[in-house]
């Protein structure tokens, strides 16, 4: 084909893709209204509004994104890519990949829209937004060459983890790859000293709100029981409140209401697994082809990025 026909073809392909995307969004934009009072949706929609005040490990770091990029090279094809969740960093990453159709699935249209404000490279006209629960996505089997999602397994209760992974397995091409950052903990952290952790956070150059959000994350980990996969919310709250009461001077511009919000519970009623338990669970549906973690934020070892291929039946 000569240069001109190729240009025309690519232009028409882009035009029809945009038309389809707009039509698809119109059809799905009301889906979230069918799930009133959903604590999960409410939690993430609130978080999308303060994404700029959140740091790693909640959001992927530059080091995490580099690992994602390296693992994506293992995919023989990227004709169809599914991003689970509205994570801006992953959407920017996938936008840099040549060609291919990009589907972004999230239960909340509001979340997709709000998180788009935090992207740098993602082309929302190129993305095909799918507003539905991840376990209810209506795609043919083996439809995707690549599936990515950041800490998505932790959004599932322990008794639904294997079914969720099996569903992802069903959507993935036989030679495709599933790349995700996961979350585990160990007893060493649970038995650690939260005061020392808090002092380290408070000594950083982060803004007050970022410090407060990060302290809340770490305090919640002290309520986790990785053996029973449960969370002791009272312990998490007490650990955090004790530090805030003695270090209130570090938050001169925040009022009492903002400080008190830091001790409120999230929607989850479960803890992450141990590392061994996590790898066993992943191995039921997938073959682990690569596993590593970033080194540009504290405790990144608890957030490995794993490259997975579908296990043969």
C-alpha positions in Angstrom: 0.0 0.0 0.0 1.3 3.5 -0.8 1.6 6.2 1.9 -1.7 8.0 0.9 -4.0 4.9 1.2 -2.4 4.0 4.5 -3.1 7.5 5.8 -6.7 7.4 4.7 -7.2 3.9 6.2 -5.8 5.0 9.5 -7.9 8.1 9.5 -11.1 6.2 8.8 -10.2 3.6 11.4 -9.7 6.3 14.0 -13.0 8.0 13.0 -15.1 4.9 13.3 -13.4 4.0 16.6 -14.3 7.4 18.0 -17.9 7.0 16.8 -18.2 3.6 18.4 -16.7 4.8 21.6 -19.1 7.7 21.9 -22.1 5.4 21.2 -20.8 2.9 23.7 -20.5 5.5 26.4 -24.0 6.8 25.8 -25.3 3.3 26.2 -23.4 2.6 29.4 -23.2 5.9 31.1 -26.2 5.2 33.3 -25.0 1.8 34.6 -23.7 3.1 37.8 -27.1 4.5 38.8 -28.3 0.9 39.1 -26.1 0.3 42.0 -27.2 2.8 44.7 -25.5 3.1 48.0 -22.6 0.8 46.9 -19.8 1.4 49.4 -17.2 0.3 47.0 -18.2 2.7 44.3 -18.6 5.5 46.8 -15.1 4.8 48.2 -13.4 4.9 44.8 -15.4 7.9 43.5 -14.3 9.8 46.6 -10.7 8.7 46.1 -10.7 9.8 42.4 -11.4 13.4 43.6 -8.2 13.4 45.7 -5.9 11.3 43.5 -3.4 14.2 43.4 -3.2 13.9 47.2 -2.3 10.2 47.2 1.1 8.6 46.8 2.5 5.1 46.5 1.8 2.4 47.4 -1.8 3.3 46.8 -1.0 4.5 43.3 1.6 3.0 41.1 5.0 4.7 41.1 7.4 5.5 38.3 9.3 2.3 39.1 6.0 0.3 39.0 5.1 1.7 35.6 8.6 0.8 34.3 8.1 -2.8 35.4 4.7 -3.0 33.8 6.2 -1.7 30.6 8.9 -4.4 30.6 6.4 -7.2 31.3 4.1 -6.0 28.5 7.0 -6.8 26.1 6.3 -10.4 26.8 2.9 -10.2 25.0 3.1 -11.5 21.4 0.3 -9.2 20.4 -1.5 -6.1 21.8 -4.4 -6.1 19.4 -6.9 -6.0 22.2 -6.0 -4.7 25.7 -8.3 -4.6 28.7 -7.5 -2.3 31.6 -9.3 -3.2 34.8 -9.9 0.0 36.7 -9.5 3.6 35.8 -5.9 4.0 37.1 -4.4 7.0 35.2 -0.8 5.6 35.2 -1.8 2.4 33.5 -4.0 4.2 31.0 -1.1 6.5 30.1 1.2 3.5 29.7 -1.1 1.6 27.4 -1.8 4.7 25.4 1.9 4.6 24.4 1.6 1.2 22.9 1.3 1.0 19.1 -2.2 0.5 17.7 -4.7 -1.9 19.2 -8.1 -1.5 20.8 -8.1 -0.3 24.4 -11.0 -1.2 26.7 -11.2 0.4 30.2 -13.6 -1.4 32.6 -14.8 0.2 35.8 -18.1 -0.1 37.7 -18.4 3.7 37.8 -18.7 6.0 34.9 -18.0 8.9 37.3 -14.8 7.2 38.3 -13.6 6.9 34.7 -14.4 10.5 34.0 -12.8 11.8 37.2 -9.6 9.8 36.8 -9.3 11.0 33.2 -8.4 14.4 34.7 -5.2 12.8 36.1 -4.0 11.3 32.9 -1.2 12.8 30.8 -1.1 10.6 27.6 -4.3 8.6 27.7 -6.6 9.3 24.7 -10.2 9.0 26.0 -11.5 9.1 22.4 -9.4 6.0 21.7 -10.4 4.2 24.9 -13.6 2.1 24.9 -15.2 2.6 28.4 -17.1 -0.4 29.8 -19.2 0.5 32.8 -19.7 -2.7 34.7 -18.5 -4.9 37.5 -15.3 -6.7 36.6 -16.9 -10.1 37.2 -19.8 -9.3 34.9 -18.0 -8.1 31.8 -19.7 -9.3 28.6 -16.8 -10.3 26.3 -16.2 -13.5 24.3 -13.7 -16.1 25.8 -10.1 -15.5 24.9 -10.9 -12.1 23.6 -7.9 -10.1 24.9 -4.2 -10.3 24.2 -3.3 -8.3 27.3 -5.1 -7.6 30.6 -3.7 -5.2 33.2 -4.9 -3.8 36.5 -3.3 -2.3 39.5 -3.9 -4.1 42.9 -7.2 -5.4 41.6 -7.1 -8.7 43.4 -7.2 -6.9 46.7 -10.6 -5.5 45.8 -12.1 -9.0 45.9 -13.1 -10.7 49.2 -10.9 -13.8 49.9 -13.6 -16.2 49.0 -14.0 -14.7 45.5 -10.3 -14.4 44.6 -10.0 -17.7 42.7 -13.3 -17.2 40.8 -12.2 -13.7 39.8 -8.8 -15.0 38.5 -10.5 -17.8 36.7 -12.8 -15.3 35.0 -9.7 -13.2 33.9 -8.2 -16.5 32.6 -11.3 -17.1 30.5 -11.0 -13.6 28.8 -7.3 -14.0 28.0 -5.9 -15.3 24.8 -4.0 -18.6 25.2 -0.7 -16.8 24.5 -1.8 -13.5 26.2 -0.4 -12.0 29.4 -2.1 -10.7 32.6 0.1 -8.2 34.3 -0.8 -6.8 37.7 0.6 -5.4 40.9 -0.5 -7.4 43.9 -0.5 -6.9 47.7 0.6 -9.2 50.5 1.8 -8.7 54.1 3.9 -10.6 56.6 4.0 -10.9 60.4 7.1 -8.8 60.5 5.2 -5.7 59.5 2.2 -6.4 61.8 4.6 -6.7 64.7 6.5 -3.6 63.8 6.6 -0.1 65.4 4.0 2.2 63.9 5.4 5.2 65.7 8.7 4.8 63.9 6.9 4.4 60.6 4.9 7.6 61.3 8.0 9.6 62.2 9.6 8.6 58.9 6.5 9.7 57.0 6.3 13.0 58.9 10.0 13.7 58.2 9.4 13.6 54.4 8.7 16.6 52.2 5.2 15.4 51.3 2.3 17.8 51.8 0.2 17.5 54.9 -2.7 15.8 53.2 -0.3 13.3 51.5 1.3 12.5 54.8 -2.1 12.0 56.4 -3.3 9.8 53.7 -0.2 7.7 53.8 -0.4 7.3 57.6 -3.9 6.1 57.2 -2.8 3.4 54.7 0.0 2.2 57.0 -2.2 2.2 60.1 -4.8 0.1 58.3 -2.1 -2.6 57.8 -1.7 -2.9 61.6 -5.3 -4.1 61.8 -4.8 -6.9 59.3 -4.6 -10.6 60.2 -3.1 -12.4 57.3 -3.9 -15.8 58.8 -7.7 -15.3 59.1 -7.8 -12.7 56.3 -9.7 -10.3 58.5 -9.2 -6.7 59.7 -9.5 -5.3 63.2 -10.7 -1.8 62.5 -10.5 -0.7 66.1 -6.8 -1.6 66.3 -6.1 0.4 63.1 -8.0 3.4 64.4 -6.3 3.3 67.8 -2.8 3.0 66.3 -3.4 6.0 64.1 -5.2 8.1 66.7 -2.4 7.7 69.2 0.2 9.1 66.7 -2.0 11.9 65.5 -2.7 13.0 69.1 1.0 13.4 69.9 2.0 14.8 66.5 -0.8 17.2 65.7 1.8 20.0 65.2 2.7 18.4 61.9 -0.7 19.3 60.5 -1.1 23.0 61.2 -3.3 23.8 58.2 -5.8 20.8 58.6 -8.8 21.2 60.8 -10.1 18.7 63.4 -12.7 17.4 61.0 -10.1 16.5 58.4 -7.9 14.8 61.0 -10.8 12.8 62.3 -11.7 11.5 58.8 -8.3 9.8 58.7 -9.4 7.2 61.2 -12.7 6.3 59.4 -13.0 2.8 57.9 -12.8 1.9 54.2 -15.2 -0.5 52.6 -13.0 -3.6 53.0 -13.6 -6.3 55.6 -10.6 -8.4 54.7 -6.8 -8.4 54.8 -4.3 -9.2 52.1 -2.8 -12.7 52.1 0.7 -13.8 52.9 3.1 -14.0 50.0 3.0 -17.8 49.9 -0.8 -17.8 49.9 -0.9 -15.2 47.2 1.4 -17.1 44.9 -0.5 -20.3 45.5 -3.8 -18.6 44.5 -2.3 -17.1 41.4 -0.8 -20.4 40.4 -4.3 -22.1 40.3 -5.1 -20.3 37.0 -1.8 -18.9 35.7 1.8 -19.7 35.2 4.1 -17.1 36.8 6.5 -15.8 34.1 8.0 -12.9 36.0 7.8 -11.3 39.4 9.6 -8.2 40.8 8.9 -5.0 42.7 9.8 -1.4 42.4 12.4 0.3 44.7 11.2 3.9 44.7 8.9 3.9 47.7 8.9 2.3 51.2 7.5 -1.2 51.6 7.4 -1.8 47.8 8.3 -5.4 48.4 4.7 -5.9 49.6 3.5 -4.8 46.1 5.1 -7.2 43.6 4.2 -6.8 39.9 3.6 -10.3 38.4 3.5 -11.3 34.7 1.1 -14.2 34.3 0.1 -16.5 31.4 -3.0 -18.7 31.3 -2.4 -22.1 32.7 -3.5 -24.8 30.2 -6.5 -26.9 31.2 
